[in-house]
Amino acid sequence: MHQLYQTTRAISKNLNYLLGEYGIFSSEWTILKMIKEKGNMSQVALSSYLNIEPAAISKSLVKLEKKGFIERKVGTDKREKNIYLTAIALEQYPDLIQIVAKHREQTLAALSQSQQQELIALLKTMYANTLAK
């Protein structure tokens, strides 16, 4: 387990370095990517979909809002705000996608396709095991 933690930390640290030019972190990138792929969504839906605590999502959203990457607008339910990508986020998104793709390629470079598939299967199994109570 220690090796898994060390590996995921190294992957995140490296991606944070690469995204630093754009002033965002890997955790913020995950939010931007999700909104871009799934469309505008509420904070509750985003938290649930990403399996991240609401407080952590809230903190990241405040930062992204200050940086000009997202805006929150009241939806049909006045108690909940929907999250939208701004023009700045949409303009920089293609560059961010390229950075993340290059990072993924470098991270997995020494693994064959079958090893990559096996790794994904193993990680999915481990994830499922953590959800079993």
C-alpha positions as CSV (number, residue, x, y, z in Angstrom):
1,M,0.0,0.0,0.0
2,H,2.9,2.3,0.8
3,Q,4.1,2.0,-2.8
4,L,0.6,2.8,-4.1
5,Y,0.5,6.0,-2.0
6,Q,4.0,7.0,-3.1
7,T,3.2,6.4,-6.7
8,T,-0.1,8.4,-6.7
9,R,1.6,11.2,-4.8
10,A,4.4,11.3,-7.4
11,I,2.0,11.3,-10.3
12,S,0.0,14.2,-8.8
13,K,3.1,16.2,-7.9
14,N,4.4,15.9,-11.5
15,L,1.0,16.8,-13.0
16,N,0.7,19.8,-10.6
17,Y,4.1,21.0,-11.8
18,L,3.1,20.7,-15.5
19,L,-0.3,22.4,-14.9
20,G,1.4,25.1,-12.8
21,E,1.9,27.3,-15.9
22,Y,-1.8,27.7,-16.0
23,G,-2.2,28.3,-12.3
24,I,-4.2,25.2,-11.5
25,F,-3.6,21.9,-9.6
26,S,-4.5,18.4,-10.7
27,S,-7.5,18.3,-8.3
28,E,-8.8,21.5,-10.0
29,W,-8.2,20.0,-13.4
30,T,-10.4,17.0,-12.5
31,I,-13.2,19.3,-11.8
32,L,-12.8,21.3,-15.0
33,K,-12.6,18.1,-17.0
34,M,-15.7,16.7,-15.4
35,I,-17.8,19.9,-16.1
36,K,-16.5,20.0,-19.7
37,E,-17.4,16.3,-20.3
38,K,-20.6,16.1,-18.4
39,G,-21.9,19.6,-18.8
40,N,-22.9,22.1,-16.1
41,M,-23.7,20.5,-12.8
42,S,-24.4,21.3,-9.2
43,Q,-21.8,21.1,-6.5
44,V,-23.6,18.2,-4.9
45,A,-23.6,16.2,-8.2
46,L,-20.0,17.0,-8.8
47,S,-19.0,15.9,-5.3
48,S,-21.0,12.7,-5.7
49,Y,-19.7,11.9,-9.1
50,L,-16.0,12.4,-8.2
51,N,-16.4,10.7,-4.8
52,I,-14.9,13.8,-3.1
53,E,-16.1,15.2,0.2
54,P,-18.3,18.3,-0.3
55,A,-16.0,20.5,1.8
56,A,-13.0,19.7,-0.5
57,I,-15.1,20.3,-3.6
58,S,-16.3,23.6,-2.2
59,K,-12.7,24.7,-1.4
60,S,-11.6,23.9,-5.0
61,L,-14.6,25.6,-6.5
62,V,-13.8,28.8,-4.6
63,K,-10.2,28.7,-5.9
64,L,-11.3,28.0,-9.5
65,E,-13.9,30.9,-9.2
66,K,-11.2,33.3,-8.0
67,K,-8.9,32.2,-10.9
68,G,-11.7,32.9,-13.4
69,F,-12.2,29.3,-14.5
70,I,-15.7,28.7,-13.3
71,E,-18.8,30.6,-12.3
72,R,-21.7,29.5,-10.2
73,K,-25.3,30.4,-11.2
74,V,-28.5,29.8,-9.4
75,G,-30.4,27.0,-11.1
76,T,-34.1,26.1,-11.0
77,D,-33.7,25.1,-7.4
78,K,-32.8,28.4,-5.7
79,R,-30.9,26.6,-2.9
80,E,-28.4,25.1,-5.3
81,K,-26.0,26.7,-7.8
82,N,-24.8,25.1,-11.0
83,I,-21.2,25.3,-12.0
84,Y,-20.2,26.6,-15.5
85,L,-16.9,26.9,-17.2
86,T,-15.9,30.4,-18.2
87,A,-14.6,31.6,-21.5
88,I,-11.1,31.5,-20.0
89,A,-11.4,27.8,-19.0
90,L,-12.8,26.9,-22.4
91,E,-10.0,28.8,-24.2
92,Q,-7.3,27.1,-22.1
93,Y,-9.0,23.6,-22.1
94,P,-7.3,22.3,-25.3
95,D,-3.8,23.2,-23.9
96,L,-4.7,21.5,-20.6
97,I,-5.9,18.4,-22.3
98,Q,-2.6,18.2,-24.2
99,I,-0.5,18.6,-21.0
100,V,-2.5,15.9,-19.2
101,A,-2.3,13.5,-22.2
102,K,1.5,14.0,-22.4
103,H,1.8,13.4,-18.7
104,R,-0.3,10.2,-18.9
105,E,1.8,9.0,-21.9
106,Q,5.0,9.6,-20.0
107,T,3.7,7.9,-16.8
108,L,2.6,4.8,-18.7
109,A,5.5,4.7,-21.2
110,A,7.2,1.6,-19.8
111,L,4.0,-0.4,-19.7
112,S,2.7,-2.5,-22.6
113,Q,-0.9,-2.2,-23.5
114,S,-1.7,-5.5,-21.8
115,Q,0.1,-4.3,-18.6
116,Q,-1.9,-1.1,-18.7
117,Q,-5.1,-3.0,-19.0
118,E,-4.1,-5.3,-16.2
119,L,-3.2,-2.3,-14.0
120,I,-6.6,-0.7,-14.6
121,A,-8.3,-4.0,-13.7
122,L,-6.3,-4.3,-10.5
123,L,-7.0,-0.8,-9.5
124,K,-10.7,-1.2,-10.2
125,T,-10.7,-4.4,-8.0
126,M,-9.0,-2.5,-5.2
127,Y,-11.4,0.3,-5.5
128,A,-14.4,-2.0,-5.3
129,N,-12.9,-3.7,-2.3
130,T,-12.7,-0.3,-0.5
131,L,-16.4,0.3,-1.2
132,A,-17.4,-3.1,0.2
133,K,-18.3,-2.8,3.9
